[in-house]
Amino acid sequence: MVLVGEHGEGDGGGDGAVDFRGNPVDKSKTGGWLASALILGTELSERICVMGISMNLVTYLVGDLYISSAKSATIVTNFMGTLNLLGLLGGFLADAKLGRYLTVAIFASITALQGVTLLTLATSIPTMRPPVCEEARRQHHECIEASGRQLALLYAALYTTALGGGGIKSNVSGFGSDQFDATDPKEEKSMIFFFNRFYFCISIGSLFAVIVLVYIQDNVGRGWGYGISAATMVVGVIVLVCGTKLYRYKKPKGSPVTVISRVVFLAWKKRKLDYPAHPSLLNGYHSAREVQHTEKFKCLDKAAIVDEKAGEDRNDPWTVSKIVEVEEIKMVIKLIPIWSTCIMFWTVYSQMTTFTVEQATFMNRKLGSINVPAGSFSTFLFITILLFTSLNEKIFVPIGRKLTHNPQGLTSLQRIGIGLLFSIAAMVAAAVIEKERRERGAGDNGVMISAFWLVPQYFLVGAGEAFAYVGQLEFFIREAPEKMKSMSTGLFLSTISMGFFVSSLLVSIVDKVTKKVWLRSNLNDGMLNNFYWLLAVLGALNFVVFLIFSRRHQYKVRNQQVTGDDSEMKETKKATESFSTLEVE
């Protein structure tokens, strides 16, 4: 038996898919809704696991390990940043060697059997926590902070979980899309519905995590909550493996990093050669049907110049590149400006897992007779995402199609822009609410305001994510080279990663510059609202830069017959193809 078909030589239907033995697929017995649903179960498990950790971790760090607010926020954002950054590693391994199935199965097992299991132990063993500190001592900052030895197991657990989650996130949706043939009109329509349900389903998983798991962590025990997460991941792996014979597979197409390195090396090596009289003289020009030659970053074209005097072999990739490879590298470079302006949205989003959760701990969380856990207020974030995801499909996209005659309704860059505006509004609302909270609740006679005042900032960030997430994902998948599907998903995830890292950096800088005045463990003594205003200003500046870059961006053209003003419209008609590798955070 061929190892799940990843290295088989068979060539399946119109999209080149094979079965687990490496033979051309039988569409009646493989792929489709059953196979994609089994794959979706793995991502659902990963989402429950990761959101169950991240959305309530800061309360454990501050409340049980007595770590300062600023340091706790940094630990959480570094964890989430690393998880998404490792999506690049997962995408690279899948594209280069392992294929999506093996990558998802291996990394899901790492998360289940090592990461979350270690986390369960780290939060259950009493010696892994400092001595219990009374509330009166906390007010005077007299508690003993967790030692490096006590944090070692926690860090090992978090970053092992991050390793597994990164490998899952960059491949699971692409593997799900492989179950539908994009060259078959009927299956292509099913694939679009799959991703609508994919996004909806994992949002449901997030809701389960912030409602059920957070409640169990706060009221039953952290060990129980994380133990359930580990069990969920084990079930997800079992379900994935059970569908091995039902899946359709696509062979890895080699390392994109190798191609990028080779083109850059050859362009530098041949930098002194003269450009040919016409681009048609470049190596592989006439056989390049996937992409069209462009004049941007012309210096890279030198990698495709055949040096006749040196007797170069046109077929030796380490001697001369093909022009299609050069153009693919250009596509990646063109993504960088937009990539850089997407980071700020996730910097804002990261506050929903750190300071906003901590705000809730200093507010009245009563709902009737129930004291709602601080981490469970993230419920409003995911409800908003679900709401706006449905509104996008039912209202915004149809209206956009009528107004612009664009099949997408809203272009990917327009979606990103709307998301950025929502994030700015969220930080303005957060600053106003935090100032009101502190003025009313600070002091011995203060009256805590309701934590439901945090709903506006959750609502605005959730609405922004519904636009920005899909817009960014579509942009990176659609504009990236076809041969780098998993890597392009990893590139998208890296914007999320960098957003969390930037948040950590900003917290450290603000904490140092303000001499711990803005960000304190007791938020009543700090000035968190000023930090939110800072994020709002940075977000506004970032939006201006985004507008400049988006106006200059030229959309990818797939073949040489598409020219002139028709190129963008013909490209948008293929927009549904971009959904074939959608991935959700």
C-alpha positions in Angstrom: 0.0 0.0 0.0 1.3 3.4 -1.0 1.6 5.7 2.0 -1.8 7.4 1.7 -1.1 8.2 -1.9 1.2 11.1 -1.2 4.0 9.7 -3.2 2.1 7.6 -5.7 2.5 8.2 -9.4 -1.2 8.0 -10.3 -2.8 11.1 -11.8 -6.5 11.4 -10.7 -9.2 13.4 -12.3 -9.0 17.0 -13.6 -7.3 18.1 -10.5 -4.7 15.3 -10.3 -6.0 13.7 -7.1 -5.2 10.1 -6.2 -6.5 7.6 -3.6 -4.6 6.2 -0.6 -3.0 3.6 -2.8 -1.7 6.2 -5.3 -4.2 5.3 -8.0 -6.5 7.7 -9.9 -9.5 8.5 -7.7 -12.9 6.9 -8.0 -15.2 9.9 -7.3 -18.1 7.7 -6.3 -16.0 6.2 -3.5 -13.7 9.0 -2.4 -13.9 12.7 -1.4 -17.1 14.7 -1.1 -19.0 15.7 2.0 -18.3 12.6 4.1 -14.5 12.8 3.7 -14.4 16.6 4.2 -16.6 16.3 7.3 -14.1 13.9 8.9 -11.2 16.3 8.1 -13.3 19.2 9.5 -13.5 17.2 12.8 -9.7 17.6 13.3 -9.9 21.4 12.9 -12.9 21.5 15.2 -10.9 19.7 17.8 -7.9 22.0 17.4 -10.1 25.1 17.7 -11.8 23.8 20.9 -8.3 23.0 22.3 -6.5 26.2 21.4 -9.4 28.6 22.3 -10.0 26.7 25.5 -6.4 27.5 26.4 -5.8 31.0 25.1 -9.1 32.7 26.1 -8.6 32.0 29.8 -4.9 31.5 30.2 -4.3 35.1 31.4 -6.6 34.6 34.4 -4.6 31.6 35.5 -1.3 33.4 35.1 -2.4 36.4 37.1 -4.8 34.8 39.6 -2.9 31.5 40.3 0.7 32.1 39.4 0.7 35.8 40.5 2.5 37.0 37.4 2.0 40.7 36.5 -0.6 41.7 34.0 2.0 42.9 31.4 4.1 39.7 31.7 1.0 37.5 31.6 -0.3 39.3 28.5 3.1 38.8 26.9 3.1 35.0 27.7 -0.3 34.6 26.1 0.5 36.6 22.9 3.8 34.9 22.5 2.1 31.5 22.7 -0.5 32.5 20.1 2.1 34.2 17.9 4.3 31.1 17.9 1.3 28.8 17.1 0.4 30.8 14.0 4.1 31.3 12.9 4.6 27.6 13.0 1.9 27.4 10.3 4.8 28.3 7.9 6.7 25.2 9.1 3.6 23.0 8.7 2.9 24.4 5.2 6.5 23.9 4.1 6.6 20.3 5.2 3.3 19.5 3.5 4.3 21.2 0.2 7.9 19.8 0.2 7.6 16.2 1.4 4.8 14.9 3.7 1.6 16.0 2.0 -1.3 17.4 3.9 -2.7 14.2 5.3 0.4 13.1 7.0 1.2 16.6 8.2 -2.2 17.0 9.8 -2.1 13.5 11.4 1.4 13.9 12.8 0.9 17.4 14.2 -2.6 16.7 15.6 -1.0 13.7 17.5 1.7 16.0 18.9 -1.0 18.4 20.2 -3.1 15.7 21.7 -0.5 13.3 23.2 2.1 15.8 24.3 1.1 19.4 24.3 -2.3 19.4 26.0 -1.4 16.4 28.2 1.6 18.3 29.5 -0.6 21.3 30.1 -3.0 19.2 32.1 -0.2 18.1 34.4 1.3 21.6 34.7 -1.9 23.0 36.0 -2.9 20.0 38.2 0.3 19.3 40.1 0.3 21.5 43.3 4.1 22.0 43.3 3.8 23.6 39.9 2.1 26.6 41.5 3.4 29.1 44.2 1.9 29.2 47.7 -1.7 30.4 47.8 -1.8 34.2 48.4 -4.6 35.9 50.3 -6.6 38.8 48.7 -5.2 41.3 51.1 -1.7 40.5 50.2 -2.5 40.7 46.5 -3.6 44.3 46.9 -0.2 45.2 48.2 1.7 43.1 45.6 3.2 40.8 48.3 2.4 37.5 46.6 5.3 35.1 45.5 5.4 34.9 41.8 5.8 31.4 40.1 9.4 30.4 39.8 11.2 29.5 36.6 11.1 25.8 37.6 7.4 26.0 38.0 6.9 27.8 34.7 9.2 25.4 32.8 6.6 22.6 32.4 3.9 25.2 31.5 6.1 26.7 28.8 7.0 23.2 27.4 3.3 22.4 27.3 2.3 25.6 25.6 4.9 25.5 22.9 4.4 21.9 22.2 0.7 22.6 21.7 1.7 25.6 19.5 3.9 23.2 17.3 1.0 20.8 16.8 -1.6 23.6 16.2 0.6 25.3 13.6 0.9 22.1 11.5 -2.9 21.5 11.7 -3.9 25.1 10.8 -1.9 25.5 7.7 -3.1 22.2 6.1 -6.4 21.0 7.3 -8.6 23.3 5.2 -6.5 22.7 2.1 -6.8 19.0 2.6 -10.6 19.5 3.0 -10.7 21.3 -0.3 -8.8 18.5 -1.9 -11.9 16.4 -1.5 -13.7 18.4 -4.2 -12.6 18.6 -7.8 -12.3 22.3 -8.7 -12.5 21.4 -12.4 -15.9 19.8 -11.9 -18.6 22.6 -11.8 -20.8 20.6 -9.5 -18.1 19.8 -7.0 -16.7 23.3 -7.2 -20.1 24.6 -5.9 -20.0 22.1 -3.1 -16.5 23.2 -2.2 -17.7 26.8 -1.7 -20.5 25.6 0.6 -17.9 23.5 2.5 -15.9 26.6 3.4 -19.0 28.4 4.5 -19.8 25.5 6.9 -16.1 25.2 7.8 -15.9 28.7 9.1 -19.3 28.4 10.8 -18.4 25.1 12.4 -15.1 26.1 14.0 -16.7 29.3 15.3 -19.2 26.9 17.1 -16.1 25.1 18.5 -14.8 28.4 19.8 -18.1 29.1 21.5 -18.0 25.7 23.2 -14.5 26.4 24.4 -15.2 29.8 25.9 -18.5 28.7 27.5 -18.1 25.1 28.6 -14.3 24.7 29.0 -13.7 28.1 30.6 -16.5 27.4 33.1 -15.0 24.0 33.9 -11.5 25.5 34.3 -12.8 28.2 36.7 -15.2 26.2 38.7 -14.1 22.5 38.6 -10.4 22.7 37.9 -7.8 23.6 35.3 -6.7 20.0 35.0 -10.2 18.9 34.1 -10.7 21.6 31.5 -7.4 20.8 29.7 -7.9 17.1 30.1 -11.2 17.4 28.1 -9.2 19.4 25.5 -6.7 16.6 25.2 -9.4 14.0 24.9 -11.1 16.0 22.2 -7.8 16.1 20.2 -7.4 12.3 20.6 -10.9 11.8 19.2 -10.1 14.2 16.3 -7.0 12.2 15.4 -8.9 8.9 15.5 -11.7 10.3 13.3 -9.1 11.6 10.8 -7.3 8.3 10.5 -10.6 6.4 10.2 -11.3 8.2 6.9 -7.9 7.3 5.3 -9.5 5.2 2.5 -12.1 7.8 1.8 -9.8 10.7 1.1 -8.5 12.1 -2.1 -4.8 13.1 -2.0 -2.5 15.3 -3.9 1.2 14.8 -4.2 3.7 17.3 -2.7 5.2 19.5 -5.4 8.6 20.1 -3.8 9.9 22.7 -1.5 8.9 26.3 -2.4 11.8 27.5 -0.3 14.2 25.7 -2.5 12.7 27.4 -5.6 12.8 30.8 -4.0 16.4 30.4 -2.9 17.5 29.1 -6.3 15.9 32.0 -8.2 17.3 34.7 -5.9 20.8 33.0 -6.1 20.8 32.9 -9.9 19.5 36.4 -10.2 22.4 37.6 -8.0 24.9 35.5 -9.8 23.9 36.8 -13.3 23.3 40.4 -12.2 26.0 41.7 -14.6 24.4 40.1 -17.7 22.5 42.3 -20.1 18.8 41.8 -20.4 17.7 40.1 -23.6 16.2 42.2 -26.4 12.7 40.8 -25.7 11.3 38.8 -22.8 10.5 35.9 -25.2 14.2 35.1 -25.1 14.0 34.2 -21.4 14.2 30.5 -20.5 10.8 28.8 -20.7 8.9 31.9 -21.9 6.9 30.2 -24.6 6.0 27.2 -22.5 4.8 29.3 -19.5 1.0 29.1 -19.5 0.3 29.4 -15.8 1.4 33.0 -15.4 2.1 36.1 -17.5 5.5 37.8 -17.6 5.5 41.1 -15.8 8.0 44.0 -15.7 7.9 44.4 -11.9 11.1 43.3 -10.0 12.8 42.9 -13.4 16.1 42.2 -11.7 14.8 38.7 -11.0 14.4 38.1 -14.7 18.2 37.6 -14.9 17.8 34.2 -13.2 16.1 33.1 -16.5 18.7 34.4 -18.9 20.6 31.6 -20.7 24.3 32.5 -20.8 25.2 30.9 -24.2 28.9 31.8 -23.7 29.0 29.7 -20.5 27.3 26.8 -22.3 24.4 26.7 -19.8 21.9 23.8 -20.0 18.4 25.2 -20.2 17.0 22.2 -18.3 19.4 22.4 -15.3 17.4 24.4 -12.6 20.6 25.3 -10.8 22.1 26.8 -13.9 19.1 28.8 -15.3 15.6 29.2 -13.9 12.4 29.0 -15.9 10.5 32.3 -16.3 7.4 30.8 -14.6 9.5 30.2 -11.4 10.7 33.8 -11.6 7.2 35.1 -11.9 6.1 33.0 -8.9 8.7 34.6 -6.8 7.5 38.0 -7.9 4.0 37.1 -6.8 5.3 36.3 -3.3 7.2 39.6 -3.1 4.0 41.5 -4.2 2.2 40.1 -1.2 4.6 41.7 1.4 3.2 45.3 1.4 -0.3 44.1 2.1 1.0 41.5 4.5 2.7 44.2 6.6 -0.5 46.2 7.0 -2.6 43.2 8.0 -0.5 42.7 11.2 -2.1 45.6 13.1 -5.6 44.0 13.0 -4.3 41.0 14.9 -2.5 43.2 17.3 -5.9 44.6 18.2 -7.5 41.2 18.2 -4.9 39.9 20.7 -6.2 42.3 23.3 -9.4 40.2 23.4 -7.4 37.3 24.8 -5.4 39.4 27.4 -6.4 42.8 28.8 -10.1 42.6 27.9 -10.4 39.3 29.8 -8.5 40.8 32.7 -10.9 43.9 32.6 -13.8 41.5 33.1 -12.2 40.2 36.4 -12.5 43.7 37.8 -16.1 44.2 36.8 -19.5 42.9 37.9 -19.9 39.6 36.1 -23.3 38.6 37.6 -26.0 37.4 35.3 -28.8 36.7 37.7 -27.5 34.2 40.2 -24.6 33.1 37.9 -21.2 34.6 38.1 -20.0 34.5 34.5 -16.3 33.5 34.1 -14.2 36.3 32.7 -13.0 34.2 29.8 -16.5 33.4 28.8 -17.2 37.0 27.7 -15.4 36.0 24.5 -18.7 34.4 23.6 -19.8 37.8 22.3 -16.8 37.8 20.0 -17.7 34.5 18.3 -21.4 35.2 18.2 -20.6 38.4 16.3 -18.3 36.5 13.9 -21.1 34.0 13.2 -23.6 36.8 12.7 -21.4 38.8 10.3 -20.3 35.7 8.4 -24.0 35.0 7.7 -24.7 38.6 6.9 -21.8 38.6 4.5 -23.2 35.7 2.6 -26.8 36.7 2.6 -26.7 40.5 2.4 -23.3 42.2 1.9 -22.1 40.0 -1.0 -25.3 40.1 -3.0 -25.6 43.9 -2.6 -21.9 44.3 -3.5 -22.5 42.2 -6.7 -25.3 44.4 -7.8 -23.4 47.6 -7.1 -20.0 46.6 -8.6 -21.0 43.8 -11.0 -18.1 41.9 -9.3 -18.8 38.2 -8.7 -17.1 38.5 -5.3 -19.3 41.3 -4.2 -16.5 42.8 -2.2 -12.9 42.4 -3.3 -10.4 40.9 -0.8 -8.7 44.2 -0.3 -12.0 45.9 0.4 -12.8 43.3 3.0 -9.5 43.9 4.7 -10.0 47.6 4.7 -13.4 47.3 6.4 -11.9 45.0 9.0 -9.2 47.5 9.8 -11.8 50.2 10.3 -13.7 48.0 12.7 -10.5 47.4 14.7 -9.9 51.1 15.1 -13.4 51.7 16.3 -13.0 48.8 18.8 -10.0 50.3 20.4 -11.8 53.7 20.7 -14.7 52.0 22.4 -12.4 50.0 24.6 -10.5 53.2 25.8 -13.8 55.0 26.6 -15.2 52.0 28.5 -12.0 51.3 30.4 -11.8 55.0 31.6 -15.4 54.7 32.8 -14.8 51.4 34.5 -11.7 52.7 36.4 -13.4 56.0 37.5 -16.4 54.1 38.9 -14.7 51.1 40.3 -11.4 52.3 41.7 -11.1 53.1 45.3 -12.5 51.5 48.4 -16.0 52.9 47.8 -16.1 52.2 44.1 -19.0 50.4 42.5 -18.0 47.9 39.9 -19.9 48.4 36.6 -21.3 45.5 34.7 -18.8 43.4 32.6 -21.4 43.5 29.8 -20.1 47.0 29.0 -17.2 45.1 27.3 -19.6 43.8 24.7 -19.1 46.7 22.2 -15.4 46.1 21.9 -16.0 42.3 21.4 -18.7 43.1 18.9 -16.5 45.5 16.9 -13.5 43.2 16.8 -15.7 40.2 15.9 -17.3 42.2 13.0 -13.9 43.2 11.9 -12.6 39.6 11.9 -15.6 38.5 9.8 -14.3 40.9 7.1 -10.6 40.9 7.6 -10.0 37.2 8.2 -11.8 36.1 5.0 -10.4 39.0 3.0 -6.8 38.3 4.1 -7.1 34.6 3.5 -8.6 35.1 0.1 -6.0 37.6 -0.9 -3.0 35.4 0.1 -4.4 32.3 -1.5 -5.6 34.0 -4.6 -2.5 36.1 -5.2 0.1 33.5 -4.3 1.6 30.9 -6.7 -0.6 27.9 -7.3 2.3 25.5 -6.3 2.5 27.0 -2.8 -1.0 26.5 -1.5 0.0 25.3 2.0 2.8 27.8 2.3 0.6 30.7 1.3 -1.8 29.7 4.0 1.1 29.7 6.4 2.0 33.2 5.1 -1.5 34.3 6.0 -1.2 32.8 9.5 2.1 34.6 9.9 0.2 37.9 9.9 -1.8 36.7 12.9 1.5 35.5 14.5 3.2 38.9 13.9 0.1 40.6 15.3 0.5 38.8 18.6 4.3 39.4 18.7 3.8 43.1 18.0 1.3 43.2 20.9 4.0 41.6 23.1 6.5 44.2 21.9 4.2 47.1 22.5 3.3 45.9 26.0 7.0 45.6 26.9 7.8 49.1 25.4 4.8 50.8 27.1 5.6 49.1 30.4 9.2 50.3 30.3 8.5 53.9 29.0 5.6 54.6 31.4 7.5 52.9 34.2 4.7 50.5 34.9 2.1 53.3 35.2 -0.2 52.3 32.4 -0.2 48.6 32.8 -0.5 47.2 36.3 -1.6 43.9 37.8 -4.4 45.8 39.5 -6.0 47.6 36.6 -7.6 50.1 38.9 -4.2 51.5 39.6 -3.2 51.6 36.0 -4.2 53.5 32.8 -5.1 50.8 30.4 -7.3 53.2 28.5 -4.2 55.1 27.3 -2.8 51.8 25.9 -6.1 51.3 24.0 -5.8 54.9 22.6 -2.3 54.2 21.5 -3.5 51.1 19.5 -6.3 53.2 18.0 -3.8 55.8 16.7 -1.4 53.2 15.4 -4.4 51.5 13.7 -5.4 54.7 12.0 -1.9 55.3 10.7 -1.7 51.7 9.5 -5.0 52.1 7.6 -3.6 55.1 5.7 -0.6 53.0 4.7 -2.9 50.1 3.7 -4.8 52.4 1.4 -1.6 53.5 -0.4 -0.4 49.9 -0.8 -3.8 48.5 -1.9 -4.2 51.2 -4.6 -0.8 50.2 -6.0 -1.4 46.5 -5.9 -1.8 44.8 -9.3 -3.8 41.6 -9.2 -2.3 38.4 -10.6 -3.0 37.4 -14.2 -2.9 33.7 -14.8 -2.3 33.4 -18.5 -1.0 35.4 -21.4 -4.3 35.8 -23.2 -5.6 38.0 -20.4 -4.5 41.5 -21.0 -5.4 45.1 -20.5 -8.5 46.2 -18.5 -10.1 42.8 -18.7 -7.4 41.1 -16.7 -8.8 42.0 -13.2 -12.4 41.1 -14.2 -11.4 37.8 -15.6 -9.4 37.1 -12.5 -12.3 37.8 -10.2 -14.4 35.3 -12.1 -12.0 32.7 -10.8 -12.3 33.9 -7.3 -14.1 30.8 -6.2 -11.0 28.9 -6.9 -9.2 30.8 -4.2 -11.5 29.1 -1.6 -9.8 25.8 -2.4 -7.2 26.4 0.3 -9.1 28.4 2.9 -7.8 28.1 6.5 -9.3 29.5 9.6 -7.2 30.8 12.5 
